[in-house]
Amino acid sequence: MLLIDEVLAVGDETFQHKCYERLQDFKRRGKTFVLVTHDLGAVEKFCTQAMLLRDGRVVTSGPSRKAVDIYRGQVAEKEEGTLSEATPQVAEIASHRWGTQEVEIVSVTFHDSNGAVCHRFKTGESILIRIAYNAKVRIEDPVFGVAIHRSDGVHVTGTNTALEGLQFSPIEGGG
């Protein structure tokens, strides 16, 4: 039996490819190895069984896919809690404003396909974005837009109501 502890996290790309090939060879020959890693892709690729530990205790043990799914679910749950507590304050929103300020964005919330407030979405999931505003003057042809960025600031997507062919009646006051 071979014990491998985070070896795939070090070295350059050439070294990592050699390691992956060696693991594939072990797997093809039916050899047993224990892979200690945080690399979920490696667990899915090389392991048939997995054990998920938290604080030194076994959370689950069984098919690797099940352990990875449970881990990802725990991470998503923790992130959702953190994100829901970190709702931007009005002052923070105000620091990112531009334009004439004839319309003020009061709040923005994200909802899943069931209408529940949500902060994390998987690729392909529907997102309903609710924008609360206060129009200080009457706006005849309002256009609302949104840009979505990853937590590291990379732009993911964006659109606006004009691009989507949506037209609104004139707005004034809150809505």
RANOR-V730508 format. One record per residue. N is the residue number from 1. PHI is phi in degrees with one decimal (* if undefined). PSI is psi in whole degrees, -180 to 180 (* if undefined). D_LAST is the distance of its C-alpha to the last C-alpha in Angstrom with 2 decimals. Layout:
{{N	PHI	PSI	D_LAST} {N	PHI	PSI	D_LAST}}
//
This chain:
{{1	*	145	65.16} {2	-114.9	131	63.12} {3	-107.4	123	60.61} {4	-120.6	119	58.01} {5	-113.9	100	55.81} {6	54.4	24	52.89} {7	-64.1	-27	55.32} {8	-77.3	-7	52.74} {9	-88.8	-4	50.61} {10	-119.0	168	53.33} {11	84.3	169	55.17} {12	-83.7	-178	54.28} {13	-63.3	-38	53.14} {14	-61.3	-45	56.76} {15	-62.0	-43	57.56} {16	-62.8	-40	54.55} {17	-62.5	-40	55.60} {18	-61.8	-42	59.11} {19	-63.4	-45	57.75} {20	-60.7	-43	55.66} {21	-63.6	-40	58.73} {22	-64.2	-42	60.88} {23	-64.4	-41	58.47} {24	-59.8	-41	58.38} {25	-62.4	-46	62.18} {26	-57.8	-45	62.35} {27	-63.2	-44	60.03} {28	-60.5	-36	62.11} {29	-86.0	3	65.27} {30	73.0	21	63.86} {31	-80.3	155	64.19} {32	-98.4	134	62.26} {33	-143.0	152	60.17} {34	-110.7	123	57.71} {35	-110.4	114	54.76} {36	-98.3	114	53.00} {37	-159.8	161	49.76} {38	-103.7	0	46.04} {39	-82.4	96	45.88} {40	-63.2	-33	44.26} {41	-62.7	-40	45.14} {42	-66.1	-39	48.79} {43	-60.6	-47	48.72} {44	-65.3	-37	47.40} {45	-77.1	-40	49.85} {46	-108.4	-19	53.02} {47	-109.0	139	52.86} {48	-94.2	-29	53.37} {49	-125.0	150	52.99} {50	-147.0	155	50.90} {51	-125.8	125	50.62} {52	-99.2	124	47.43} {53	-111.6	145	48.21} {54	-140.2	122	46.06} {55	53.9	40	47.82} {56	77.8	5	51.15} {57	-114.6	148	50.50} {58	-75.2	122	50.23} {59	-87.6	-46	46.75} {60	-155.9	157	47.87} {61	-146.1	131	50.80} {62	159.6	-150	51.23} {63	-54.5	137	50.12} {64	-58.4	-39	48.56} {65	-59.5	-41	45.49} {66	-64.2	-45	44.75} {67	-63.2	-42	45.18} {68	-64.5	-43	42.94} {69	-62.6	-41	40.18} {70	-64.3	-44	40.44} {71	-60.8	-49	40.35} {72	-60.8	-38	37.29} {73	-63.0	-41	35.57} {74	-65.0	-42	36.48} {75	-64.1	-44	35.19} {76	-61.8	-42	31.86} {77	-63.4	-43	31.54} {78	-64.7	-45	32.41} {79	-64.1	-40	29.99} {80	-61.2	-43	27.10} {81	-62.5	-44	27.94} {82	-65.0	-44	28.21} {83	-67.9	-37	24.96} {84	-69.0	-27	22.98} {85	-79.0	-20	24.58} {86	-99.4	33	23.79} {87	-59.3	129	19.99} {88	-59.3	141	19.50} {89	-80.2	158	19.26} {90	-57.0	-39	16.94} {91	-62.8	-39	20.16} {92	-67.6	-42	20.94} {93	-62.0	-43	17.64} {94	-61.5	-31	18.14} {95	-70.1	-14	21.63} {96	-106.4	16	20.52} {97	-83.9	152	18.35} {98	-149.6	176	19.61} {99	94.0	-166	18.91} {100	-79.8	-15	18.27} {101	63.6	24	15.50} {102	-70.2	-24	13.75} {103	-123.5	130	10.53} {104	-108.4	129	10.57} {105	-78.8	120	9.85} {106	-89.2	-41	9.52} {107	-159.4	157	10.68} {108	-134.6	128	12.01} {109	-129.3	149	13.76} {110	-111.1	138	16.39} {111	-131.5	146	17.52} {112	-81.2	-177	20.86} {113	-65.4	-16	21.74} {114	-94.2	-1	21.77} {115	91.3	-2	18.21} {116	-77.6	142	19.68} {117	-62.3	133	18.47} {118	-146.2	152	21.07} {119	-121.6	-9	22.23} {120	-129.0	138	25.21} {121	-137.1	148	25.65} {122	-91.8	156	28.85} {123	-54.7	131	29.45} {124	94.5	-15	28.55} {125	-75.4	150	26.09} {126	-77.1	144	22.73} {127	-129.2	130	19.65} {128	-104.8	124	16.10} {129	-111.1	122	13.75} {130	-106.4	125	10.26} {131	-115.6	118	8.34} {132	-95.4	136	5.74} {133	-137.5	166	5.48} {134	-134.6	111	6.46} {135	-90.3	116	8.16} {136	-75.9	-23	11.43} {137	-134.5	165	12.79} {138	-71.1	129	12.20} {139	-112.8	117	12.32} {140	-71.7	-42	14.35} {141	-128.0	70	14.65} {142	-69.0	145	12.03} {143	-128.1	125	13.56} {144	-109.7	137	12.29} {145	-132.5	162	15.28} {146	-145.3	143	16.71} {147	-126.4	136	20.25} {148	-113.5	128	22.03} {149	-121.5	149	25.08} {150	-70.5	170	27.76} {151	-62.9	-22	28.58} {152	-90.6	7	31.31} {153	92.6	-5	28.98} {154	-71.8	130	30.07} {155	-67.2	127	27.47} {156	-98.3	-52	27.10} {157	-163.0	167	24.71} {158	-168.5	155	21.79} {159	-161.0	177	20.04} {160	-147.3	168	17.24} {161	-64.9	-31	15.65} {162	-68.0	-44	18.33} {163	-62.3	-34	21.10} {164	-84.9	-1	20.03} {165	74.7	24	20.05} {166	-97.9	134	16.45} {167	-118.5	142	15.12} {168	-115.3	151	11.76} {169	-68.1	162	11.70} {170	-54.5	147	11.18} {171	-118.4	151	7.86} {172	-160.6	136	8.04} {173	79.2	-157	6.71} {174	-84.6	151	3.74} {175	-170.7	*	0.00}}
//
